[in-house]
Every structure is written in structure tokens, then in C-alpha cells.
């Protein structure tokens, strides 16, 4: 859980004012969270305000926003919908797709 690292986040980026490699790595994870949050409330992010500030600051960076290929969120959702898993079932129910699980 992210609550374990929450005390370490100094903001607006992980280690303070400067965007670092760790922020870029978390940008990839936050991108997954955006898709997961469209499926359901999994409580992935702690509710602490400084965590929301960190996530927003990371996701606002052009290097993070422009990293994935065009259509990435839809392709990730399509991938999840095709999985024969609990998350896949939730994804299919949430997007109303008739995709058959793999």
C-alpha cells in the first residue's frame, strides 16, 4: 500500500521540489491507477492531501503525459477486459463490454 511511502513524500515531488527518477517510475504506476479507478474504488491512493498533490504534480509533467502511446488507456482497459480474473470481470462489468476472457 502507498500508505507505507506516504511519510517519505516531501512534495510536490517525492523528494521535494525537483522531479526525479522515482517520480517518473511512479508516473507509470499512477497511469495504471487512472484505469483501475475507472473500474472501481480500490483505495489505491492514501487520502492524505500531500499524496494527491504529488500524484497531480507527477501526472502534469509533459514527460509523463507524453510517455505512453496514443490510445493507451483504452488498450489497457481492453487488455483487462480480456483477462480471466477478478479484475477482468470488474472491468467487463464496468465498461459493459461483451469481451470474452482469455
The 8 nearest C-alpha neighbors of each residue, nearest first, counted from 0:
[[1, 2, 3, 43, 44, 4, 45, 42],
 [0, 2, 3, 4, 44, 5, 45, 43],
 [1, 3, 5, 0, 4, 45, 44, 6],
 [4, 2, 1, 5, 0, 6, 7, 45],
 [3, 5, 7, 1, 2, 6, 8, 0],
 [4, 6, 2, 7, 8, 3, 1, 50],
 [7, 5, 4, 8, 3, 2, 9, 50],
 [6, 8, 4, 5, 9, 13, 14, 3],
 [9, 7, 13, 5, 6, 10, 14, 4],
 [8, 10, 15, 14, 13, 7, 11, 12],
 [11, 9, 12, 15, 13, 8, 53, 16],
 [10, 12, 53, 15, 16, 52, 56, 9],
 [13, 11, 10, 15, 53, 14, 18, 16],
 [12, 14, 8, 10, 9, 15, 22, 11],
 [15, 13, 9, 12, 8, 10, 16, 17],
 [16, 14, 10, 9, 12, 17, 13, 11],
 [15, 17, 11, 12, 10, 18, 14, 9],
 [18, 16, 15, 19, 12, 14, 11, 13],
 [19, 17, 12, 22, 16, 20, 13, 57],
 [20, 18, 22, 21, 17, 23, 14, 13],
 [19, 21, 23, 22, 24, 18, 25, 13],
 [20, 22, 24, 23, 19, 25, 13, 18],
 [23, 21, 25, 20, 19, 24, 26, 18],
 [24, 22, 26, 20, 25, 21, 63, 19],
 [23, 25, 21, 26, 22, 27, 20, 28],
 [24, 26, 28, 22, 27, 23, 29, 21],
 [27, 25, 23, 29, 24, 28, 57, 22],
 [28, 26, 30, 25, 24, 29, 31, 23],
 [27, 29, 25, 31, 30, 26, 32, 24],
 [30, 28, 32, 26, 31, 27, 25, 33],
 [29, 31, 27, 33, 28, 32, 26, 34],
 [32, 30, 28, 29, 34, 33, 35, 27],
 [31, 33, 29, 35, 30, 34, 36, 28],
 [34, 32, 36, 30, 31, 35, 29, 37],
 [33, 35, 37, 31, 32, 36, 72, 76],
 [34, 36, 32, 38, 37, 33, 31, 39],
 [37, 35, 39, 33, 38, 34, 40, 32],
 [36, 38, 34, 35, 39, 33, 93, 40],
 [39, 37, 35, 36, 90, 93, 89, 34],
 [40, 38, 36, 37, 41, 35, 89, 93],
 [39, 41, 42, 36, 38, 43, 35, 37],
 [40, 42, 43, 39, 36, 35, 44, 38],
 [43, 41, 40, 44, 45, 46, 36, 39],
 [42, 44, 41, 45, 0, 1, 32, 40],
 [45, 43, 42, 1, 46, 50, 2, 51],
 [46, 44, 47, 2, 1, 43, 50, 42],
 [45, 47, 48, 44, 50, 51, 49, 42],
 [48, 46, 50, 45, 49, 51, 5, 44],
 [47, 49, 51, 50, 46, 52, 45, 53],
 [48, 50, 52, 51, 47, 53, 10, 11],
 [51, 49, 53, 52, 48, 47, 54, 5],
 [50, 52, 54, 48, 53, 49, 55, 47],
 [53, 51, 49, 55, 50, 54, 56, 11],
 [54, 52, 50, 11, 56, 12, 51, 55],
 [53, 55, 51, 57, 56, 52, 58, 50],
 [56, 54, 58, 52, 57, 53, 59, 51],
 [57, 55, 53, 59, 54, 58, 52, 11],
 [56, 58, 54, 59, 55, 60, 26, 53],
 [57, 59, 55, 60, 56, 63, 54, 26],
 [60, 58, 56, 57, 55, 61, 64, 63],
 [59, 61, 63, 62, 58, 57, 64, 56],
 [60, 62, 64, 63, 65, 59, 58, 66],
 [61, 63, 60, 65, 64, 66, 23, 59],
 [62, 64, 66, 60, 61, 65, 58, 26],
 [65, 63, 61, 62, 66, 60, 58, 59],
 [64, 66, 62, 63, 61, 67, 68, 60],
 [67, 65, 63, 64, 62, 68, 61, 27],
 [68, 66, 65, 71, 69, 64, 63, 70],
 [69, 67, 71, 70, 66, 65, 72, 74],
 [70, 68, 71, 67, 72, 65, 73, 66],
 [69, 71, 73, 72, 74, 68, 67, 75],
 [70, 72, 74, 73, 69, 68, 75, 67],
 [73, 71, 75, 74, 70, 76, 34, 30],
 [74, 72, 76, 75, 71, 70, 77, 34],
 [75, 73, 77, 71, 76, 72, 78, 70],
 [74, 76, 78, 72, 77, 73, 71, 79],
 [75, 77, 79, 73, 78, 74, 80, 72],
 [78, 76, 74, 80, 75, 79, 73, 81],
 [77, 79, 75, 81, 76, 80, 74, 82],
 [80, 78, 87, 76, 82, 81, 77, 75],
 [81, 79, 87, 91, 77, 90, 78, 82],
 [80, 82, 100, 78, 79, 101, 99, 98],
 [83, 81, 100, 87, 101, 79, 84, 80],
 [84, 82, 100, 101, 87, 81, 88, 85],
 [85, 83, 87, 86, 82, 88, 100, 79],
 [84, 86, 88, 87, 89, 83, 82, 90],
 [87, 85, 89, 88, 84, 90, 79, 82],
 [88, 86, 80, 82, 84, 79, 90, 85],
 [87, 89, 85, 91, 86, 90, 92, 84],
 [88, 90, 86, 92, 87, 91, 93, 85],
 [91, 89, 87, 93, 80, 88, 92, 38],
 [92, 90, 80, 88, 96, 94, 93, 89],
 [93, 91, 89, 95, 90, 94, 88, 96],
 [94, 92, 90, 91, 95, 38, 89, 37],
 [93, 95, 91, 96, 92, 90, 38, 80],
 [96, 94, 92, 93, 91, 97, 90, 98],
 [95, 97, 91, 98, 94, 92, 80, 93],
 [96, 98, 99, 95, 91, 80, 92, 94],
 [99, 97, 96, 81, 80, 100, 91, 77],
 [98, 100, 81, 97, 101, 80, 82, 83],
 [101, 99, 81, 83, 82, 98, 80, 87],
 [100, 82, 81, 83, 99, 80, 98, 84]]
